[in-house]
Amino acid sequence: MNAKIKVTPFKKVLIANRGEIALRVIRTLKEMGIASVAVYSEADKNSLHVRMADEAVCIGAAPSSLSYLNIDAVVTAAQMTGADAVHPGYGFLSENADFAEAVTQAGLTFIGPTAHAIRLLGVKSTAREIAVKGGVPITPGSDGVVGKNFKEVARKIGFPIMIKASLGGGGKGMRACFEEKDLERMMKTAQAEAKANFGDDRVYFEKLVLNPRHIEVQVAADNYGHAIAFAERDCSMQRRHQKLVEESPSPFVTPQLRQKLQEAAVKLVKAAGYRGLGTVEFLMAPNKEFYFMEVNTRLQVEHPVTEAVCGRDLVKMQICLAQGEPLDMDQKQASVIHCHAIEHRINAEDSEKNFVPCPGTLEEWIPAGGLGVRVDSHMYTGYTIPSYYDSLIAKLILTAPDRDRLLARSRRALAEFKVAGVKTTIPFHQKIINNADFAAGNMDTGLIERMLEAEENDKSKK
C-alpha cells in the first residue's frame, strides 16, 4: 500500500441484507477481524445470518417494504450499534442511490459506489450515453427514454426491438416486439410492469439481438483512477431473464475477445468515475460482436464464479476499496485464469409446475461436498423457508482445471445434494448439465426456453 495514503480500517460493519449473501459478508468480516451487525425481519429471526453475526437487530415485520427496504430502519440500526459502514449485499437497497446517500449523510461509509455513480448508471438510458462517450459499443437504440414519437423511433431502429424499463432490473419491464402492430400493446405492458416494480414507467428501445449470449465482466475501481476487469462470466442460461447457471471463462470467448471485453468494461467505469466493485453486462451476437447492456452497481449473485477464477475474495476487495485503499493488483494479474468455474442457483421452486415457489420446512439438508465444491447457503435441517422473499436457497459453485472435468464434477455434486421437505430446482439443473448443447458450450439466452418447450412437446405426445 502507498505509504502516503492513510486508511482507517472499519471496526464494525452492518449488513443491510438477509440470508445467503448476509452470511457470505459476515464470513469475510470475521476473517478481517471486523465486527458484524445483522439486520432481520420478524420472519428471519431463525436465519443463520442472525446466528452468525456478532450483533443482530430486528428492523420490522416480514414484508420487505416494512423491513429490508426501510431505509430509516436500516440506517437507525447502523447508528444504534455504532457501525462504521454498511454493506448492502445484492437486491433490496443495494442499487438504491437514496439509500447510499442516507448512509453517507448519517456519517457512515457505504460499501459500494457513490450515490452519484449509482444514479448515473442506474438509469439504463443514461448508462448508454456514458458508454457512447467512453467508446464502448452499444446496440442501436433510442437516445434516452422514448416519448410520444415512439413509433417513429422504433421504425428508425428497425424491428425486432426490445422495450426496456429505464430503471429496470431482473428482467422486469422488458418486452420483445417483433412487429409494429404489437408495439403499442407491448409498450403499455412494459410501462405498467416498470411502474409497479420501480415506481417509474419510463422505457427506452434497443435493437433486439437474436440468439445472443449474456456475457458480463466483473470490474473493480479505486479512488485513485485505477480500474481492472476480470475474466468474463457467461450467464446465458436464463429463464425469463432470470439467471440459473453462470460459468467462467465462457466457452465462446477467445483470449483476444476477452481482452476487448475487459478493455470496454474498464473504459465504461472510468468514464462514469466509478469506485468499488461492479459488473458490466454485454449482449454478444453469434458473430462475436458485443454490445453494452447495463451496469450492476453492486456485488452479483454469481460473484463466487469470479472469485474461483481469479483467486480473490471479492467481498474483501469491496471493503478494502471502501476504506480508501488502492487496488493491490494490476490488469495483468486480474486477467489470470486459475481454473474453470460454474455456479448453479438452487431455488426452492418446483420446476415441474412452472417453477412455482415452494416455501416450507427443510426435513433434510445434506449439501454436496468434496474437492472443488463450494456451497453458499443459509439453510439447515429444520429451517423454515419464508414465503416473503426470493426463492434462492443455495449456490452450488464447482471448480476444475478444465470444462470437461468441471461438467463431470457438476453432475456428481448435483446428484449428491440431498434436500427433503421442499421442492428444489436441483433436478432441472441436472437436465441442464446433461443437455447436449450446454455440454458442447453451444448456449444462448433462449436455450432453457427451448429445453422447456421440448419437454412440453414430449409430454403432449405421450
Residue pairs with C-beta under 8 A, 6 or more apart in sequence:
1 7
1 325
1 326
1 328
2 326
5 224
5 324
5 325
5 326
6 324
7 323
7 324
7 325
8 323
8 324
9 34
9 323
10 34
10 84
10 85
10 109
10 319
10 322
10 323
11 34
11 35
11 84
12 34
12 35
12 36
12 37
12 54
12 81
12 82
12 83
12 84
12 85
13 25
13 29
13 34
13 35
13 36
13 37
13 83
13 84
13 85
13 86
13 87
13 111
13 319
14 36
14 37
14 38
14 39
14 74
14 77
14 78
14 81
14 83
14 85
14 86
14 87
15 21
15 22
15 25
15 26
15 36
15 37
15 38
15 39
15 49
15 53
15 86
15 87
15 89
16 39
16 68
16 74
16 78
16 86
16 87
16 88
16 89
16 92
16 93
16 94
16 99
17 25
17 39
17 68
17 87
17 88
17 89
17 90
17 91
17 92
17 94
18 39
18 40
18 41
18 44
18 47
18 49
18 68
18 89
18 92
18 389
19 44
19 47
19 49
19 378
19 389
19 392
20 376
20 377
20 378
20 392
20 393
20 394
20 395
21 89
21 90
21 91
21 299
21 301
22 38
22 47
22 49
22 53
22 89
22 378
23 48
23 49
23 52
23 376
23 377
23 378
24 315
24 376
25 36
25 87
25 89
25 315
26 36
26 38
26 49
26 52
26 53
27 52
28 313
28 315
28 316
28 319
29 35
29 36
29 319
30 36
31 313
31 316
32 316
32 319
34 319
35 54
35 55
36 52
36 53
36 54
36 55
37 53
37 54
37 55
37 56
37 57
37 77
37 78
37 81
37 83
38 49
38 50
38 52
38 53
38 55
38 56
38 57
39 56
39 57
39 58
39 59
39 67
39 68
39 73
39 74
39 77
40 47
40 49
40 50
40 56
40 57
40 58
40 59
40 67
41 58
41 59
41 60
41 61
41 62
41 63
41 64
41 66
41 67
41 68
41 388
42 58
42 60
42 61
42 62
42 67
43 61
43 62
43 386
43 388
43 389
44 50
44 386
45 58
46 383
46 384
47 378
47 383
48 378
48 379
48 380
48 383
49 378
50 56
55 81
57 77
57 80
57 81
59 67
59 68
59 70
59 73
59 74
59 77
60 66
60 67
60 70
60 73
61 67
62 386
62 388
63 388
64 92
64 388
64 389
67 73
68 74
68 92
68 93
69 92
69 93
71 93
71 96
71 98
71 99
71 102
72 102
74 86
74 93
74 99
75 86
75 102
75 103
75 106
75 108
78 86
78 103
78 106
78 108
79 106
79 108
83 108
84 108
84 109
85 108
85 109
85 110
85 111
85 319
85 322
86 103
86 108
86 109
86 110
86 111
87 111
87 112
87 315
87 318
87 319
88 94
88 99
88 100
88 110
88 111
88 112
88 298
89 298
89 299
90 298
90 299
90 300
90 301
91 390
93 99
94 112
94 297
94 298
94 299
95 118
95 122
95 169
95 296
95 297
95 298
96 118
97 115
97 116
97 118
97 119
97 122
98 115
99 110
100 110
100 112
100 113
100 114
100 115
100 118
101 115
103 109
103 110
104 110
104 115
109 322
109 323
110 322
111 276
111 318
111 319
111 322
112 118
112 276
112 277
112 297
112 298
112 318
112 322
113 121
113 274
113 275
113 276
113 278
113 297
114 275
116 273
117 272
117 273
117 274
117 275
117 297
118 297
120 126
120 127
120 130
120 272
121 127
121 130
121 272
121 274
121 278
121 294
121 295
121 297
122 167
122 297
123 166
123 167
124 164
124 165
124 166
124 167
124 168
124 204
124 294
125 142
125 144
125 145
125 166
125 202
125 204
126 144
127 272
127 292
127 294
127 295
128 138
128 141
128 204
128 292
129 143
129 144
130 268
130 271
130 272
131 137
131 138
131 268
131 271
131 292
132 138
133 271
134 267
134 268
134 270
134 271
134 272
135 267
136 264
136 267
136 268
136 271
136 292
137 264
137 289
137 290
137 291
137 292
138 291
138 292
139 206
139 207
139 209
139 283
139 291
139 292
139 293
140 157
140 158
140 206
140 207
141 157
141 161
141 204
141 205
141 206
141 207
142 153
142 157
142 204
142 205
142 206
144 204
145 166
145 202
145 203
145 204
146 153
146 203
146 204
146 205
150 183
150 187
150 205
151 180
151 183
151 184
153 205
154 161
154 177
154 180
154 183
154 205
155 180
157 205
157 206
157 207
158 207
159 177
159 178
159 179
159 180
159 208
160 176
160 177
160 178
160 179
160 207
160 208
160 210
161 176
161 177
161 205
161 206
161 207
161 208
162 174
162 175
162 176
162 177
162 205
162 206
162 207
162 208
163 174
163 175
163 176
163 177
163 186
163 187
163 190
163 203
163 204
163 205
164 173
164 174
164 190
164 203
164 204
164 205
164 206
165 172
165 173
165 174
165 190
165 191
165 193
165 194
165 197
165 198
165 200
165 201
165 202
165 203
166 194
166 200
166 202
166 203
166 204
167 194
167 198
167 199
167 200
167 202
168 174
168 194
168 197
168 198
169 198
169 294
169 296
170 241
170 242
171 238
171 240
171 241
171 242
172 193
172 194
172 197
172 198
173 190
173 191
173 193
173 194
173 197
173 198
173 203
174 190
174 241
175 186
175 187
175 189
175 190
176 186
176 208
177 183
177 186
177 208
178 208
187 203
190 203
191 201
191 202
191 203
192 201
194 200
194 201
194 202
194 203
195 201
209 283
209 285
209 291
211 285
211 286
211 444
211 445
211 446
212 236
212 283
212 284
212 285
212 286
212 444
212 445
213 234
213 236
213 250
213 252
213 283
213 284
213 443
213 444
213 445
214 234
214 235
214 236
214 238
214 243
214 281
214 282
214 283
214 284
214 293
214 445
215 232
215 233
215 234
215 235
215 236
215 250
215 252
215 253
215 261
215 281
215 282
215 283
215 284
215 290
216 232
216 233
216 235
216 279
216 280
216 281
216 282
216 296
216 300
217 229
217 230
217 232
217 233
217 261
217 262
217 264
217 265
217 279
217 280
217 281
217 282
218 229
218 230
218 233
218 277
218 278
218 279
218 300
218 303
218 306
218 314
219 227
219 228
219 229
219 230
219 265
219 266
219 269
219 274
219 277
219 278
219 279
219 280
220 227
220 228
220 230
220 276
220 277
220 278
220 314
220 317
220 321
220 327
220 334
221 227
221 228
221 269
221 270
221 274
221 275
221 276
221 278
221 321
221 327
222 275
222 321
222 325
222 326
222 327
223 275
223 321
223 324
223 326
224 326
225 270
226 326
226 327
227 266
227 269
227 270
227 274
227 327
228 266
228 327
228 329
228 330
228 331
228 334
229 261
229 262
229 263
229 265
229 266
229 280
229 331
229 334
230 262
230 306
230 309
230 310
230 334
230 335
231 248
231 249
231 258
231 306
231 309
231 310
231 335
231 337
232 248
232 249
232 250
232 253
232 258
232 261
232 262
233 246
233 247
233 248
233 250
233 300
233 302
233 305
233 306
234 246
234 247
234 248
234 249
234 250
234 251
234 252
234 253
234 443
235 243
235 246
235 281
235 302
236 443
236 444
236 445
236 447
237 243
237 244
237 245
237 246
237 432
237 438
237 443
237 447
237 448
238 244
238 445
238 448
239 355
239 448
239 449
239 452
243 301
243 302
243 345
244 344
244 345
244 425
244 428
244 429
244 432
244 448
245 342
245 343
245 344
245 345
245 429
245 432
246 302
246 305
246 342
246 343
247 305
247 340
247 341
247 342
247 343
247 406
248 305
248 306
248 308
248 309
248 337
248 340
248 341
249 258
249 309
249 337
249 340
251 403
251 441
252 284
252 288
252 441
253 261
253 284
254 288
257 288
257 290
258 335
259 335
260 290
261 282
261 290
262 331
262 334
262 335
264 280
264 282
264 290
264 292
265 280
266 331
268 280
268 292
268 295
269 278
269 280
269 295
272 295
274 297
275 321
276 297
276 318
276 321
276 322
277 298
277 299
277 314
277 317
277 318
277 321
278 295
278 296
278 297
278 298
279 295
279 296
279 300
280 292
280 295
281 292
281 293
281 294
281 295
281 296
282 290
282 291
282 292
282 293
283 290
283 291
283 293
284 290
284 291
285 291
286 444
299 314
299 315
299 318
301 345
301 392
301 395
302 343
302 395
303 314
303 315
304 341
304 343
304 374
304 376
304 395
304 397
305 341
305 342
305 343
305 397
306 314
306 341
307 313
307 314
308 338
308 339
308 341
308 374
308 397
308 399
309 337
309 338
309 339
309 340
309 341
310 334
310 336
310 337
310 338
311 336
311 338
312 329
320 328
321 327
339 399
339 400
339 401
340 399
340 400
340 401
340 402
340 403
340 405
340 406
341 397
341 398
341 399
341 406
342 397
342 398
342 406
342 407
342 410
343 395
343 396
343 397
343 398
344 395
344 396
344 397
344 398
344 410
344 414
344 429
345 392
345 395
345 425
346 377
346 392
346 393
346 394
346 395
346 396
346 417
346 424
346 425
346 426
346 429
347 355
347 357
347 391
347 392
347 393
347 424
347 425
348 357
348 358
348 359
348 360
348 385
348 391
348 393
348 422
348 423
348 424
349 355
349 356
349 357
349 358
349 391
349 423
349 424
349 425
350 356
350 358
350 423
351 423
351 425
351 427
351 428
352 423
352 427
355 425
357 387
357 391
358 385
358 391
358 422
358 423
358 424
359 384
359 385
359 386
359 387
359 391
359 422
360 384
360 385
360 421
360 422
361 382
361 383
361 384
361 385
361 421
361 422
362 379
362 380
362 381
362 382
362 383
362 384
362 385
362 419
362 420
362 421
362 422
363 381
363 420
363 421
364 381
364 418
364 419
364 420
364 421
365 379
365 380
365 381
365 383
365 418
365 419
366 416
366 417
366 418
366 419
367 375
367 377
367 379
367 394
367 396
367 417
368 375
368 396
368 412
368 413
368 414
368 416
368 417
369 375
369 416
370 412
370 413
370 416
371 409
372 398
372 399
372 400
372 409
373 396
373 397
373 398
373 409
373 413
374 396
374 397
374 398
374 399
375 394
375 395
375 396
375 397
376 394
376 395
376 397
377 393
377 394
377 395
378 393
379 385
379 393
379 394
385 391
385 393
385 422
393 424
396 413
396 414
396 417
396 429
398 406
398 409
398 410
398 413
399 406
399 409
400 406
400 408
400 409
403 441
407 433
407 439
410 433
411 430
411 433
411 434
414 426
414 429
414 430
414 433
415 430
417 426
419 426
431 451
432 438
432 448
432 451
433 439
435 447
435 451
437 443
437 447
438 447
